[in-house]
């Protein structure tokens, strides 16, 4: 079944919302299964455990500013 251009545009507009919900669900599912998760919090990498405790892992480098459509190359 082919989607109309209008239907595709509608779905594309909701990708950020759907992605946010999926990440939140995956976060809680991982904790519920007994696994820990890594999160970025105020420039720090933090490991969160199912019992609610947090462990500092490391400071993260500053974010790289980009503009929409910009292409970056990774140096090996």
PDB file of N, H, CA, C and O in Angstrom:
ATOM      1  N   UNK A   1       0.844  -1.181   0.000  1.00  0.00           N
ATOM      2  CA  UNK A   1       0.000   0.000   0.000  1.00  0.00           C
ATOM      3  C   UNK A   1       0.889   1.244   0.000  1.00  0.00           C
ATOM      4  O   UNK A   1       1.695   1.437   0.910  1.00  0.00           O
ATOM      5  N   UNK A   2       0.743   2.065  -0.998  1.00  0.00           N
ATOM      6  H   UNK A   2       0.089   1.909  -1.737  1.00  0.00           H
ATOM      7  CA  UNK A   2       1.539   3.283  -1.119  1.00  0.00           C
ATOM      8  C   UNK A   2       0.913   4.403  -0.294  1.00  0.00           C
ATOM      9  O   UNK A   2      -0.307   4.566  -0.265  1.00  0.00           O
ATOM     10  N   UNK A   3       1.768   5.166   0.372  1.00  0.00           N
ATOM     11  H   UNK A   3       2.759   5.033   0.349  1.00  0.00           H
ATOM     12  CA  UNK A   3       1.298   6.298   1.162  1.00  0.00           C
ATOM     13  C   UNK A   3       1.326   7.558   0.312  1.00  0.00           C
ATOM     14  O   UNK A   3       2.189   7.726  -0.550  1.00  0.00           O
ATOM     15  N   UNK A   4       0.375   8.432   0.566  1.00  0.00           N
ATOM     16  H   UNK A   4      -0.326   8.295   1.266  1.00  0.00           H
ATOM     17  CA  UNK A   4       0.361   9.712  -0.134  1.00  0.00           C
ATOM     18  C   UNK A   4       1.472  10.598   0.415  1.00  0.00           C
ATOM     19  O   UNK A   4       2.000  10.350   1.500  1.00  0.00           O
ATOM     20  N   UNK A   5       1.819  11.625  -0.340  1.00  0.00           N
ATOM     21  H   UNK A   5       1.390  11.826  -1.221  1.00  0.00           H
ATOM     22  CA  UNK A   5       2.840  12.572   0.111  1.00  0.00           C
ATOM     23  C   UNK A   5       2.417  13.230   1.422  1.00  0.00           C
ATOM     24  O   UNK A   5       3.248  13.481   2.294  1.00  0.00           O
ATOM     25  N   UNK A   6       1.125  13.506   1.555  1.00  0.00           N
ATOM     26  H   UNK A   6       0.449  13.302   0.847  1.00  0.00           H
ATOM     27  CA  UNK A   6       0.603  14.128   2.779  1.00  0.00           C
ATOM     28  C   UNK A   6       0.767  13.179   3.971  1.00  0.00           C
ATOM     29  O   UNK A   6       1.142  13.615   5.059  1.00  0.00           O
ATOM     30  N   UNK A   7       0.491  11.897   3.776  1.00  0.00           N
ATOM     31  H   UNK A   7       0.187  11.542   2.892  1.00  0.00           H
ATOM     32  CA  UNK A   7       0.634  10.918   4.853  1.00  0.00           C
ATOM     33  C   UNK A   7       2.096  10.768   5.257  1.00  0.00           C
ATOM     34  O   UNK A   7       2.407  10.669   6.444  1.00  0.00           O
ATOM     35  N   UNK A   8       2.984  10.751   4.284  1.00  0.00           N
ATOM     36  H   UNK A   8       2.732  10.832   3.320  1.00  0.00           H
ATOM     37  CA  UNK A   8       4.416  10.641   4.576  1.00  0.00           C
ATOM     38  C   UNK A   8       4.889  11.858   5.354  1.00  0.00           C
ATOM     39  O   UNK A   8       5.633  11.719   6.324  1.00  0.00           O
ATOM     40  N   UNK A   9       4.469  13.044   4.942  1.00  0.00           N
ATOM     41  H   UNK A   9       3.864  13.156   4.153  1.00  0.00           H
ATOM     42  CA  UNK A   9       4.851  14.275   5.649  1.00  0.00           C
ATOM     43  C   UNK A   9       4.350  14.254   7.084  1.00  0.00           C
ATOM     44  O   UNK A   9       5.070  14.638   8.005  1.00  0.00           O
ATOM     45  N   UNK A  10       3.119  13.807   7.272  1.00  0.00           N
ATOM     46  H   UNK A  10       2.534  13.495   6.523  1.00  0.00           H
ATOM     47  CA  UNK A  10       2.550  13.724   8.618  1.00  0.00           C
ATOM     48  C   UNK A  10       3.386  12.800   9.501  1.00  0.00           C
ATOM     49  O   UNK A  10       3.712  13.144  10.637  1.00  0.00           O
ATOM     50  N   UNK A  11       3.729  11.634   8.978  1.00  0.00           N
ATOM     51  H   UNK A  11       3.464  11.354   8.055  1.00  0.00           H
ATOM     52  CA  UNK A  11       4.524  10.679   9.749  1.00  0.00           C
ATOM     53  C   UNK A  11       5.920  11.223  10.037  1.00  0.00           C
ATOM     54  O   UNK A  11       6.430  11.056  11.145  1.00  0.00           O
ATOM     55  N   UNK A  12       6.542  11.872   9.056  1.00  0.00           N
ATOM     56  H   UNK A  12       6.128  12.008   8.156  1.00  0.00           H
ATOM     57  CA  UNK A  12       7.881  12.430   9.255  1.00  0.00           C
ATOM     58  C   UNK A  12       7.891  13.515  10.323  1.00  0.00           C
ATOM     59  O   UNK A  12       8.867  13.649  11.060  1.00  0.00           O
ATOM     60  N   UNK A  13       6.816  14.287  10.413  1.00  0.00           N
ATOM     61  H   UNK A  13       6.022  14.178   9.814  1.00  0.00           H
ATOM     62  CA  UNK A  13       6.730  15.341  11.427  1.00  0.00           C
ATOM     63  C   UNK A  13       6.725  14.771  12.840  1.00  0.00           C
ATOM     64  O   UNK A  13       7.102  15.458  13.789  1.00  0.00           O
ATOM     65  N   UNK A  14       6.301  13.522  12.981  1.00  0.00           N
ATOM     66  H   UNK A  14       5.995  12.964  12.210  1.00  0.00           H
ATOM     67  CA  UNK A  14       6.185  12.914  14.305  1.00  0.00           C
ATOM     68  C   UNK A  14       7.372  12.036  14.684  1.00  0.00           C
ATOM     69  O   UNK A  14       7.369  11.425  15.753  1.00  0.00           O
ATOM     70  N   UNK A  15       8.385  11.964  13.824  1.00  0.00           N
ATOM     71  H   UNK A  15       8.387  12.459  12.955  1.00  0.00           H
ATOM     72  CA  UNK A  15       9.557  11.135  14.123  1.00  0.00           C
ATOM     73  C   UNK A  15      10.233  11.537  15.431  1.00  0.00           C
ATOM     74  O   UNK A  15      10.538  10.653  16.231  1.00  0.00           O
ATOM     75  N   UNK A  16      10.485  12.832  15.697  1.00  0.00           N
ATOM     76  H   UNK A  16      10.237  13.550  15.047  1.00  0.00           H
ATOM     77  CA  UNK A  16      11.129  13.181  16.973  1.00  0.00           C
ATOM     78  C   UNK A  16      10.321  12.736  18.194  1.00  0.00           C
ATOM     79  O   UNK A  16      10.886  12.252  19.174  1.00  0.00           O
ATOM     80  N   UNK A  17       9.018  12.900  18.131  1.00  0.00           N
ATOM     81  H   UNK A  17       8.559  13.293  17.334  1.00  0.00           H
ATOM     82  CA  UNK A  17       8.157  12.487  19.245  1.00  0.00           C
ATOM     83  C   UNK A  17       8.204  10.973  19.431  1.00  0.00           C
ATOM     84  O   UNK A  17       8.326  10.486  20.555  1.00  0.00           O
ATOM     85  N   UNK A  18       8.110  10.234  18.334  1.00  0.00           N
ATOM     86  H   UNK A  18       8.011  10.630  17.421  1.00  0.00           H
ATOM     87  CA  UNK A  18       8.154   8.775  18.413  1.00  0.00           C
ATOM     88  C   UNK A  18       9.509   8.287  18.914  1.00  0.00           C
ATOM     89  O   UNK A  18       9.577   7.336  19.693  1.00  0.00           O
ATOM     90  N   UNK A  19      10.580   8.930  18.474  1.00  0.00           N
ATOM     91  H   UNK A  19      10.525   9.702  17.842  1.00  0.00           H
ATOM     92  CA  UNK A  19      11.921   8.549  18.924  1.00  0.00           C
ATOM     93  C   UNK A  19      12.081   8.796  20.415  1.00  0.00           C
ATOM     94  O   UNK A  19      12.672   7.977  21.119  1.00  0.00           O
ATOM     95  N   UNK A  20      11.565   9.906  20.898  1.00  0.00           N
ATOM     96  H   UNK A  20      11.086  10.571  20.325  1.00  0.00           H
ATOM     97  CA  UNK A  20      11.650  10.220  22.324  1.00  0.00           C
ATOM     98  C   UNK A  20      10.931   9.168  23.157  1.00  0.00           C
ATOM     99  O   UNK A  20      11.449   8.713  24.178  1.00  0.00           O
ATOM    100  N   UNK A  21       9.743   8.785  22.720  1.00  0.00           N
ATOM    101  H   UNK A  21       9.322   9.154  21.891  1.00  0.00           H
ATOM    102  CA  UNK A  21       8.979   7.759  23.434  1.00  0.00           C
ATOM    103  C   UNK A  21       9.721   6.427  23.404  1.00  0.00           C
ATOM    104  O   UNK A  21       9.761   5.718  24.409  1.00  0.00           O
ATOM    105  N   UNK A  22      10.308   6.083  22.257  1.00  0.00           N
ATOM    106  H   UNK A  22      10.275   6.659  21.440  1.00  0.00           H
ATOM    107  CA  UNK A  22      11.041   4.818  22.134  1.00  0.00           C
ATOM    108  C   UNK A  22      12.259   4.792  23.051  1.00  0.00           C
ATOM    109  O   UNK A  22      12.536   3.772  23.682  1.00  0.00           O
ATOM    110  N   UNK A  23      12.993   5.907  23.130  1.00  0.00           N
ATOM    111  H   UNK A  23      12.769   6.736  22.617  1.00  0.00           H
ATOM    112  CA  UNK A  23      14.160   5.959  24.013  1.00  0.00           C
ATOM    113  C   UNK A  23      13.756   5.841  25.475  1.00  0.00           C
ATOM    114  O   UNK A  23      14.408   5.137  26.246  1.00  0.00           O
ATOM    115  N   UNK A  24      12.692   6.519  25.857  1.00  0.00           N
ATOM    116  H   UNK A  24      12.161   7.091  25.230  1.00  0.00           H
ATOM    117  CA  UNK A  24      12.219   6.439  27.240  1.00  0.00           C
ATOM    118  C   UNK A  24      11.795   5.019  27.582  1.00  0.00           C
ATOM    119  O   UNK A  24      12.117   4.508  28.654  1.00  0.00           O
ATOM    120  N   UNK A  25      11.076   4.391  26.672  1.00  0.00           N
ATOM    121  H   UNK A  25      10.814   4.806  25.801  1.00  0.00           H
ATOM    122  CA  UNK A  25      10.634   3.013  26.900  1.00  0.00           C
ATOM    123  C   UNK A  25      11.833   2.065  27.006  1.00  0.00           C
ATOM    124  O   UNK A  25      11.848   1.186  27.867  1.00  0.00           O
ATOM    125  N   UNK A  26      12.830   2.234  26.145  1.00  0.00           N
ATOM    126  H   UNK A  26      12.818   2.948  25.445  1.00  0.00           H
ATOM    127  CA  UNK A  26      14.020   1.381  26.187  1.00  0.00           C
ATOM    128  C   UNK A  26      14.801   1.586  27.481  1.00  0.00           C
ATOM    129  O   UNK A  26      15.320   0.626  28.050  1.00  0.00           O
ATOM    130  N   UNK A  27      14.887   2.830  27.947  1.00  0.00           N
ATOM    131  H   UNK A  27      14.466   3.610  27.484  1.00  0.00           H
ATOM    132  CA  UNK A  27      15.574   3.155  29.207  1.00  0.00           C
ATOM    133  C   UNK A  27      14.944   2.378  30.361  1.00  0.00           C
ATOM    134  O   UNK A  27      15.638   1.697  31.116  1.00  0.00           O
ATOM    135  N   UNK A  28      13.629   2.488  30.489  1.00  0.00           N
ATOM    136  H   UNK A  28      13.065   3.042  29.876  1.00  0.00           H
ATOM    137  CA  UNK A  28      12.945   1.821  31.605  1.00  0.00           C
ATOM    138  C   UNK A  28      12.924   0.304  31.445  1.00  0.00           C
ATOM    139  O   UNK A  28      12.986  -0.419  32.439  1.00  0.00           O
ATOM    140  N   UNK A  29      12.837  -0.187  30.218  1.00  0.00           N
ATOM    141  H   UNK A  29      12.787   0.401  29.410  1.00  0.00           H
ATOM    142  CA  UNK A  29      12.867  -1.634  29.989  1.00  0.00           C
ATOM    143  C   UNK A  29      14.220  -2.209  30.384  1.00  0.00           C
ATOM    144  O   UNK A  29      14.286  -3.291  30.968  1.00  0.00           O
ATOM    145  N   UNK A  30      15.298  -1.499  30.073  1.00  0.00           N
ATOM    146  H   UNK A  30      15.244  -0.620  29.599  1.00  0.00           H
ATOM    147  CA  UNK A  30      16.635  -1.964  30.446  1.00  0.00           C
ATOM    148  C   UNK A  30      16.780  -2.022  31.960  1.00  0.00           C
ATOM    149  O   UNK A  30      17.285  -3.006  32.501  1.00  0.00           O
ATOM    150  N   UNK A  31      16.339  -0.972  32.645  1.00  0.00           N
ATOM    151  H   UNK A  31      15.929  -0.173  32.206  1.00  0.00           H
ATOM    152  CA  UNK A  31      16.427  -0.972  34.111  1.00  0.00           C
ATOM    153  C   UNK A  31      15.551  -2.065  34.711  1.00  0.00           C
ATOM    154  O   UNK A  31      15.956  -2.727  35.666  1.00  0.00           O
ATOM    155  N   UNK A  32      14.356  -2.260  34.163  1.00  0.00           N
ATOM    156  H   UNK A  32      14.026  -1.721  33.387  1.00  0.00           H
ATOM    157  CA  UNK A  32      13.441  -3.282  34.681  1.00  0.00           C
ATOM    158  C   UNK A  32      14.001  -4.689  34.494  1.00  0.00           C
ATOM    159  O   UNK A  32      13.678  -5.593  35.265  1.00  0.00           O
ATOM    160  N   UNK A  33      14.845  -4.878  33.467  1.00  0.00           N
ATOM    161  H   UNK A  33      15.107  -4.143  32.841  1.00  0.00           H
ATOM    162  CA  UNK A  33      15.422  -6.202  33.222  1.00  0.00           C
ATOM    163  C   UNK A  33      16.667  -6.457  34.067  1.00  0.00           C
ATOM    164  O   UNK A  33      17.266  -7.531  34.000  1.00  0.00           O
ATOM    165  N   UNK A  34      17.051  -5.448  34.870  1.00  0.00           N
ATOM    166  H   UNK A  34      16.564  -4.576  34.924  1.00  0.00           H
ATOM    167  CA  UNK A  34      18.215  -5.618  35.736  1.00  0.00           C
ATOM    168  C   UNK A  34      19.504  -5.063  35.161  1.00  0.00           C
ATOM    169  O   UNK A  34      20.558  -5.175  35.787  1.00  0.00           O
ATOM    170  N   UNK A  35      19.438  -4.469  33.986  1.00  0.00           N
ATOM    171  H   UNK A  35      18.582  -4.377  33.477  1.00  0.00           H
ATOM    172  CA  UNK A  35      20.630  -3.893  33.359  1.00  0.00           C
ATOM    173  C   UNK A  35      20.817  -2.449  33.796  1.00  0.00           C
ATOM    174  O   UNK A  35      19.870  -1.790  34.225  1.00  0.00           O
ATOM    175  N   UNK A  36      22.040  -1.969  33.684  1.00  0.00           N
ATOM    176  H   UNK A  36      22.809  -2.504  33.336  1.00  0.00           H
ATOM    177  CA  UNK A  36      22.301  -0.553  33.924  1.00  0.00           C
ATOM    178  C   UNK A  36      22.246   0.169  32.582  1.00  0.00           C
ATOM    179  O   UNK A  36      22.333  -0.458  31.526  1.00  0.00           O
ATOM    180  N   UNK A  37      22.102   1.484  32.632  1.00  0.00           N
ATOM    181  H   UNK A  37      22.032   1.993  33.490  1.00  0.00           H
ATOM    182  CA  UNK A  37      22.083   2.295  31.417  1.00  0.00           C
ATOM    183  C   UNK A  37      23.062   3.452  31.569  1.00  0.00           C
ATOM    184  O   UNK A  37      23.339   3.899  32.682  1.00  0.00           O
ATOM    185  N   UNK A  38      23.580   3.929  30.453  1.00  0.00           N
ATOM    186  H   UNK A  38      23.355   3.565  29.549  1.00  0.00           H
ATOM    187  CA  UNK A  38      24.463   5.088  30.450  1.00  0.00           C
ATOM    188  C   UNK A  38      23.675   6.300  29.974  1.00  0.00           C
ATOM    189  O   UNK A  38      22.938   6.232  28.991  1.00  0.00           O
ATOM    190  N   UNK A  39      23.842   7.415  30.690  1.00  0.00           N
ATOM    191  H   UNK A  39      24.440   7.471  31.489  1.00  0.00           H
ATOM    192  CA  UNK A  39      23.166   8.651  30.321  1.00  0.00           C
ATOM    193  C   UNK A  39      24.158   9.803  30.352  1.00  0.00           C
ATOM    194  O   UNK A  39      25.149   9.769  31.083  1.00  0.00           O
ATOM    195  N   UNK A  40      23.881  10.805  29.562  1.00  0.00           N
ATOM    196  H   UNK A  40      23.077  10.832  28.969  1.00  0.00           H
ATOM    197  CA  UNK A  40      24.659  12.038  29.580  1.00  0.00           C
ATOM    198  C   UNK A  40      23.905  13.031  30.452  1.00  0.00           C
ATOM    199  O   UNK A  40      22.725  13.297  30.226  1.00  0.00           O
ATOM    200  N   UNK A  41      24.593  13.577  31.448  1.00  0.00           N
ATOM    201  H   UNK A  41      25.552  13.361  31.632  1.00  0.00           H
ATOM    202  CA  UNK A  41      23.955  14.519  32.364  1.00  0.00           C
ATOM    203  C   UNK A  41      24.899  15.684  32.626  1.00  0.00           C
ATOM    204  O   UNK A  41      25.919  15.524  33.296  1.00  0.00           O
ATOM    205  N   UNK A  42      24.561  16.848  32.100  1.00  0.00           N
ATOM    206  H   UNK A  42      23.732  16.978  31.556  1.00  0.00           H
ATOM    207  CA  UNK A  42      25.344  18.066  32.309  1.00  0.00           C
ATOM    208  C   UNK A  42      26.823  17.864  31.955  1.00  0.00           C
ATOM    209  O   UNK A  42      27.706  18.287  32.701  1.00  0.00           O
ATOM    210  N   UNK A  43      27.084  17.219  30.818  1.00  0.00           N
ATOM    211  H   UNK A  43      26.366  16.876  30.212  1.00  0.00           H
ATOM    212  CA  UNK A  43      28.455  17.040  30.359  1.00  0.00           C
ATOM    213  C   UNK A  43      29.197  15.884  30.992  1.00  0.00           C
ATOM    214  O   UNK A  43      30.408  15.751  30.814  1.00  0.00           O
ATOM    215  N   UNK A  44      28.492  15.053  31.726  1.00  0.00           N
ATOM    216  H   UNK A  44      27.509  15.162  31.871  1.00  0.00           H
ATOM    217  CA  UNK A  44      29.108  13.885  32.361  1.00  0.00           C
ATOM    218  C   UNK A  44      28.434  12.614  31.868  1.00  0.00           C
ATOM    219  O   UNK A  44      27.233  12.606  31.600  1.00  0.00           O
ATOM    220  N   UNK A  45      29.208  11.540  31.748  1.00  0.00           N
ATOM    221  H   UNK A  45      30.184  11.546  31.966  1.00  0.00           H
ATOM    222  CA  UNK A  45      28.660  10.233  31.431  1.00  0.00           C
ATOM    223  C   UNK A  45      28.406   9.527  32.752  1.00  0.00           C
ATOM    224  O   UNK A  45      29.324   9.332  33.548  1.00  0.00           O
ATOM    225  N   UNK A  46      27.150   9.144  32.980  1.00  0.00           N
ATOM    226  H   UNK A  46      26.404   9.303  32.333  1.00  0.00           H
ATOM    227  CA  UNK A  46      26.724   8.552  34.245  1.00  0.00           C
ATOM    228  C   UNK A  46      26.111   7.182  33.981  1.00  0.00           C
ATOM    229  O   UNK A  46      25.328   7.021  33.045  1.00  0.00           O
ATOM    230  N   UNK A  47      26.463   6.195  34.803  1.00  0.00           N
ATOM    231  H   UNK A  47      27.099   6.326  35.563  1.00  0.00           H
ATOM    232  CA  UNK A  47      25.835   4.883  34.739  1.00  0.00           C
ATOM    233  C   UNK A  47      24.732   4.848  35.784  1.00  0.00           C
ATOM    234  O   UNK A  47      24.971   5.127  36.959  1.00  0.00           O
ATOM    235  N   UNK A  48      23.522   4.503  35.353  1.00  0.00           N
ATOM    236  H   UNK A  48      23.328   4.276  34.398  1.00  0.00           H
ATOM    237  CA  UNK A  48      22.370   4.423  36.247  1.00  0.00           C
ATOM    238  C   UNK A  48      22.040   2.947  36.444  1.00  0.00           C
ATOM    239  O   UNK A  48      21.936   2.191  35.478  1.00  0.00           O
ATOM    240  N   UNK A  49      21.877   2.545  37.700  1.00  0.00           N
ATOM    241  H   UNK A  49      21.961   3.159  38.485  1.00  0.00           H
ATOM    242  CA  UNK A  49      21.608   1.153  38.039  1.00  0.00           C
ATOM    243  C   UNK A  49      20.133   0.956  38.381  1.00  0.00           C
ATOM    244  O   UNK A  49      19.443   1.912  38.734  1.00  0.00           O
ATOM    245  N   UNK A  50      19.649  -0.284  38.278  1.00  0.00           N
ATOM    246  H   UNK A  50      20.209  -1.061  37.991  1.00  0.00           H
ATOM    247  CA  UNK A  50      18.236  -0.546  38.560  1.00  0.00           C
ATOM    248  C   UNK A  50      17.787  -0.127  39.960  1.00  0.00           C
ATOM    249  O   UNK A  50      16.612   0.182  40.160  1.00  0.00           O
ATOM    250  N   UNK A  51      18.702  -0.110  40.931  1.00  0.00           N
ATOM    251  H   UNK A  51      19.657  -0.361  40.769  1.00  0.00           H
ATOM    252  CA  UNK A  51      18.315   0.283  42.294  1.00  0.00           C
ATOM    253  C   UNK A  51      18.274   1.802  42.467  1.00  0.00           C
ATOM    254  O   UNK A  51      17.999   2.295  43.561  1.00  0.00           O
ATOM    255  N   UNK A  52      18.548   2.546  41.382  1.00  0.00           N
ATOM    256  H   UNK A  52      18.770   2.145  40.494  1.00  0.00           H
ATOM    257  CA  UNK A  52      18.472   4.001  41.428  1.00  0.00           C
ATOM    258  C   UNK A  52      19.787   4.695  41.710  1.00  0.00           C
ATOM    259  O   UNK A  52      19.853   5.923  41.671  1.00  0.00           O
ATOM    260  N   UNK A  53      20.832   3.942  41.991  1.00  0.00           N
ATOM    261  H   UNK A  53      20.778   2.944  42.022  1.00  0.00           H
ATOM    262  CA  UNK A  53      22.124   4.571  42.253  1.00  0.00           C
ATOM    263  C   UNK A  53      22.770   5.011  40.940  1.00  0.00           C
ATOM    264  O   UNK A  53      22.478   4.478  39.870  1.00  0.00           O
ATOM    265  N   UNK A  54      23.649   5.994  41.055  1.00  0.00           N
ATOM    266  H   UNK A  54      23.887   6.427  41.924  1.00  0.00           H
ATOM    267  CA  UNK A  54      24.348   6.557  39.902  1.00  0.00           C
ATOM    268  C   UNK A  54      25.850   6.457  40.132  1.00  0.00           C
ATOM    269  O   UNK A  54      26.327   6.603  41.257  1.00  0.00           O
ATOM    270  N   UNK A  55      26.596   6.204  39.046  1.00  0.00           N
ATOM    271  H   UNK A  55      26.209   6.084  38.132  1.00  0.00           H
ATOM    272  CA  UNK A  55      28.052   6.132  39.128  1.00  0.00           C
ATOM    273  C   UNK A  55      28.642   7.016  38.031  1.00  0.00           C
ATOM    274  O   UNK A  55      28.328   6.849  36.852  1.00  0.00           O
ATOM    275  N   UNK A  56      29.499   7.960  38.429  1.00  0.00           N
ATOM    276  H   UNK A  56      29.754   8.096  39.386  1.00  0.00           H
ATOM    277  CA  UNK A  56      30.183   8.814  37.466  1.00  0.00           C
ATOM    278  C   UNK A  56      31.174   7.973  36.667  1.00  0.00           C
ATOM    279  O   UNK A  56      31.955   7.217  37.243  1.00  0.00           O
ATOM    280  N   UNK A  57      31.142   8.104  35.339  1.00  0.00           N
ATOM    281  H   UNK A  57      30.507   8.718  34.871  1.00  0.00           H
ATOM    282  CA  UNK A  57      32.073   7.378  34.482  1.00  0.00           C
ATOM    283  C   UNK A  57      33.180   8.310  33.986  1.00  0.00           C
ATOM    284  O   UNK A  57      34.362   8.025  34.180  1.00  0.00           O
ATOM    285  N   UNK A  58      32.803   9.421  33.349  1.00  0.00           N
ATOM    286  H   UNK A  58      31.843   9.652  33.192  1.00  0.00           H
ATOM    287  CA  UNK A  58      33.806  10.374  32.867  1.00  0.00           C
ATOM    288  C   UNK A  58      33.133  11.671  32.425  1.00  0.00           C
ATOM    289  O   UNK A  58      31.920  11.726  32.221  1.00  0.00           O
ATOM    290  N   UNK A  59      33.956  12.713  32.284  1.00  0.00           N
ATOM    291  H   UNK A  59      34.941  12.668  32.450  1.00  0.00           H
ATOM    292  CA  UNK A  59      33.491  13.973  31.706  1.00  0.00           C
ATOM    293  C   UNK A  59      33.450  13.800  30.191  1.00  0.00           C
ATOM    294  O   UNK A  59      34.336  13.171  29.611  1.00  0.00           O
ATOM    295  N   UNK A  60      32.438  14.347  29.559  1.00  0.00           N
ATOM    296  H   UNK A  60      31.719  14.858  30.030  1.00  0.00           H
ATOM    297  CA  UNK A  60      32.305  14.263  28.109  1.00  0.00           C
ATOM    298  C   UNK A  60      32.865  15.522  27.448  1.00  0.00           C
ATOM    299  O   UNK A  60      32.806  16.607  28.027  1.00  0.00           O
ATOM    300  N   UNK A  61      33.405  15.381  26.239  1.00  0.00           N
ATOM    301  H   UNK A  61      33.453  14.500  25.768  1.00  0.00           H
ATOM    302  CA  UNK A  61      33.882  16.574  25.530  1.00  0.00           C
ATOM    303  C   UNK A  61      32.693  17.453  25.149  1.00  0.00           C
ATOM    304  O   UNK A  61      31.562  16.971  25.081  1.00  0.00           O
ATOM    305  N   UNK A  62      32.941  18.731  24.902  1.00  0.00           N
ATOM    306  H   UNK A  62      33.860  19.122  24.957  1.00  0.00           H
ATOM    307  CA  UNK A  62      31.844  19.617  24.508  1.00  0.00           C
ATOM    308  C   UNK A  62      31.168  19.123  23.227  1.00  0.00           C
ATOM    309  O   UNK A  62      31.802  18.491  22.381  1.00  0.00           O
ATOM    310  N   UNK A  63      29.893  19.416  23.101  1.00  0.00           N
ATOM    311  H   UNK A  63      29.379  19.929  23.788  1.00  0.00           H
ATOM    312  CA  UNK A  63      29.151  19.030  21.903  1.00  0.00           C
ATOM    313  C   UNK A  63      29.702  19.767  20.689  1.00  0.00           C
ATOM    314  O   UNK A  63      30.189  20.892  20.803  1.00  0.00           O
ATOM    315  N   UNK A  64      29.623  19.130  19.533  1.00  0.00           N
ATOM    316  H   UNK A  64      29.228  18.216  19.439  1.00  0.00           H
ATOM    317  CA  UNK A  64      30.055  19.745  18.288  1.00  0.00           C
ATOM    318  C   UNK A  64      28.853  20.428  17.649  1.00  0.00           C
ATOM    319  O   UNK A  64      27.893  19.755  17.274  1.00  0.00           O
ATOM    320  N   UNK A  65      28.889  21.757  17.519  1.00  0.00           N
ATOM    321  H   UNK A  65      29.669  22.303  17.825  1.00  0.00           H
ATOM    322  CA  UNK A  65      27.745  22.437  16.912  1.00  0.00           C
ATOM    323  C   UNK A  65      27.658  22.123  15.419  1.00  0.00           C
ATOM    324  O   UNK A  65      28.669  22.133  14.718  1.00  0.00           O
ATOM    325  N   UNK A  66      26.467  21.851  14.946  1.00  0.00           N
ATOM    326  H   UNK A  66      25.646  21.843  15.516  1.00  0.00           H
ATOM    327  CA  UNK A  66      26.235  21.581  13.527  1.00  0.00           C
ATOM    328  C   UNK A  66      24.971  22.314  13.084  1.00  0.00           C
ATOM    329  O   UNK A  66      24.111  22.658  13.895  1.00  0.00           O
ATOM    330  N   UNK A  67      24.886  22.538  11.798  1.00  0.00           N
ATOM    331  H   UNK A  67      25.585  22.258  11.139  1.00  0.00           H
ATOM    332  CA  UNK A  67      23.682  23.120  11.228  1.00  0.00           C
ATOM    333  C   UNK A  67      23.009  22.067  10.367  1.00  0.00           C
ATOM    334  O   UNK A  67      23.661  21.144   9.878  1.00  0.00           O
ATOM    335  N   UNK A  68      21.716  22.206  10.185  1.00  0.00           N
ATOM    336  H   UNK A  68      21.187  22.955  10.582  1.00  0.00           H
ATOM    337  CA  UNK A  68      20.955  21.233   9.403  1.00  0.00           C
ATOM    338  C   UNK A  68      21.556  21.110   8.004  1.00  0.00           C
ATOM    339  O   UNK A  68      21.801  22.110   7.330  1.00  0.00           O
ATOM    340  N   UNK A  69      21.785  19.877   7.585  1.00  0.00           N
ATOM    341  H   UNK A  69      21.586  19.065   8.133  1.00  0.00           H
ATOM    342  CA  UNK A  69      22.334  19.615   6.267  1.00  0.00           C
ATOM    343  C   UNK A  69      23.853  19.605   6.199  1.00  0.00           C
ATOM    344  O   UNK A  69      24.430  19.231   5.178  1.00  0.00           O
ATOM    345  N   UNK A  70      24.499  20.013   7.276  1.00  0.00           N
ATOM    346  H   UNK A  70      24.030  20.317   8.105  1.00  0.00           H
ATOM    347  CA  UNK A  70      25.962  20.040   7.301  1.00  0.00           C
ATOM    348  C   UNK A  70      26.499  18.611   7.347  1.00  0.00           C
ATOM    349  O   UNK A  70      25.951  17.756   8.043  1.00  0.00           O
ATOM    350  N   UNK A  71      27.571  18.362   6.602  1.00  0.00           N
ATOM    351  H   UNK A  71      28.016  19.057   6.037  1.00  0.00           H
ATOM    352  CA  UNK A  71      28.203  17.047   6.606  1.00  0.00           C
ATOM    353  C   UNK A  71      29.547  17.151   7.302  1.00  0.00           C
ATOM    354  O   UNK A  71      30.338  18.048   7.010  1.00  0.00           O
ATOM    355  N   UNK A  72      29.804  16.238   8.216  1.00  0.00           N
ATOM    356  H   UNK A  72      29.162  15.509   8.453  1.00  0.00           H
ATOM    357  CA  UNK A  72      31.067  16.197   8.945  1.00  0.00           C
ATOM    358  C   UNK A  72      31.823  14.945   8.551  1.00  0.00           C
ATOM    359  O   UNK A  72      31.218  13.908   8.276  1.00  0.00           O
ATOM    360  N   UNK A  73      33.135  15.036   8.522  1.00  0.00           N
ATOM    361  H   UNK A  73      33.626  15.878   8.745  1.00  0.00           H
ATOM    362  CA  UNK A  73      33.964  13.869   8.271  1.00  0.00           C
ATOM    363  C   UNK A  73      34.721  13.539   9.537  1.00  0.00           C
ATOM    364  O   UNK A  73      35.227  14.422  10.229  1.00  0.00           O
ATOM    365  N   UNK A  74      34.787  12.269   9.825  1.00  0.00           N
ATOM    366  H   UNK A  74      34.375  11.552   9.264  1.00  0.00           H
ATOM    367  CA  UNK A  74      35.482  11.802  11.021  1.00  0.00           C
ATOM    368  C   UNK A  74      36.930  11.505  10.661  1.00  0.00           C
ATOM    369  O   UNK A  74      37.200  10.794   9.693  1.00  0.00           O
ATOM    370  N   UNK A  75      37.857  12.048  11.435  1.00  0.00           N
ATOM    371  H   UNK A  75      37.637  12.625  12.221  1.00  0.00           H
ATOM    372  CA  UNK A  75      39.277  11.758  11.230  1.00  0.00           C
ATOM    373  C   UNK A  75      39.614  10.435  11.890  1.00  0.00           C
ATOM    374  O   UNK A  75      39.235  10.191  13.035  1.00  0.00           O
ATOM    375  N   UNK A  76      40.327   9.580  11.169  1.00  0.00           N
ATOM    376  H   UNK A  76      40.635   9.779  10.239  1.00  0.00           H
ATOM    377  CA  UNK A  76      40.674   8.263  11.720  1.00  0.00           C
ATOM    378  C   UNK A  76      41.882   8.341  12.610  1.00  0.00           C
ATOM    379  O   UNK A  76      42.313   7.326  13.156  1.00  0.00           O
TER     380      UNK A  76
END
